[in-house]
Amino acid sequence: MQKVETLLSNVEQDPIVAVQSALRPSTKALISADLLRNPDSDVRVYVVSCLTEIMRITAPEAPYHDDHMKVGYIHH
């Protein structure tokens, strides 16, 4: 998990569509109940850290306009 978190931290924000698509399976795996409820607190911390990195990566870079946000939402 630590290695995944380190790799994600090196990905640029607002990547191309192909990178965003490549992140979807990882995101689905990270939100599994098994990982989120893992008895090892270190695992849970890394899961949350990875999810936070994915949110950072996929967030549009500021400044952005309301119309841009609406378009991004419609495409998901």
C-alpha positions as CSV (number, residue, x, y, z in Angstrom):
1,M,0.0,0.0,0.0
2,Q,2.8,2.4,0.8
3,K,4.3,1.8,-2.7
4,V,0.9,2.5,-4.3
5,E,0.6,5.7,-2.3
6,T,4.1,6.8,-3.3
7,L,3.4,6.2,-7.0
8,L,0.1,8.1,-6.9
9,S,1.8,11.0,-5.2
10,N,4.0,11.4,-8.3
11,V,1.1,11.6,-10.8
12,E,0.3,15.1,-12.0
13,Q,-3.1,16.7,-11.2
14,D,-5.8,16.8,-13.9
15,P,-4.3,14.1,-16.1
16,I,-5.3,13.0,-19.5
17,V,-8.4,10.9,-19.9
18,A,-6.4,7.7,-20.4
19,V,-4.8,8.1,-17.0
20,Q,-8.1,8.9,-15.3
21,S,-9.5,5.7,-16.8
22,A,-6.5,3.7,-15.6
23,L,-7.2,4.9,-12.1
24,R,-10.8,3.6,-12.0
25,P,-9.9,-0.1,-11.2
26,S,-7.6,1.1,-8.4
27,T,-10.2,3.3,-7.0
28,K,-12.8,0.5,-6.9
29,A,-10.3,-1.8,-5.2
30,L,-9.4,0.8,-2.6
31,I,-13.0,1.4,-1.6
32,S,-13.7,-2.3,-0.9
33,A,-15.0,-3.0,2.6
34,D,-12.1,-5.4,3.2
35,L,-9.6,-2.7,2.9
36,L,-11.6,0.0,4.6
37,R,-12.3,-2.2,7.6
38,N,-8.9,-3.9,7.7
39,P,-7.9,-4.5,11.3
40,D,-4.4,-3.1,10.6
41,S,-4.6,0.7,11.1
42,D,-1.6,1.2,8.8
43,V,-3.5,-0.4,6.0
44,R,-6.5,1.8,6.6
45,V,-4.3,4.9,6.7
46,Y,-2.6,4.0,3.4
47,V,-6.0,3.3,1.8
48,V,-7.3,6.8,2.8
49,S,-4.0,8.3,1.6
50,C,-4.3,6.6,-1.8
51,L,-7.9,7.7,-2.1
52,T,-6.9,11.3,-1.2
53,E,-4.2,11.2,-3.9
54,I,-6.7,10.0,-6.5
55,M,-9.0,12.8,-5.6
56,R,-6.1,15.3,-5.9
57,I,-5.1,13.8,-9.3
58,T,-8.6,13.9,-10.8
59,A,-9.6,17.3,-9.4
60,P,-9.5,20.1,-12.0
61,E,-6.8,22.7,-11.5
62,A,-8.0,26.1,-10.2
63,P,-9.1,28.5,-11.4
64,Y,-12.1,26.8,-13.0
65,H,-15.5,28.1,-13.8
66,D,-18.9,26.7,-12.9
67,D,-19.5,25.7,-16.5
68,H,-16.3,23.7,-16.6
69,M,-17.3,21.8,-13.5
70,K,-20.8,21.0,-14.9
71,V,-19.1,19.7,-18.1
72,G,-16.8,17.5,-16.1
73,Y,-19.6,16.2,-14.0
74,I,-21.7,15.3,-17.1
75,H,-18.9,13.3,-18.6
76,H,-18.5,11.0,-15.5
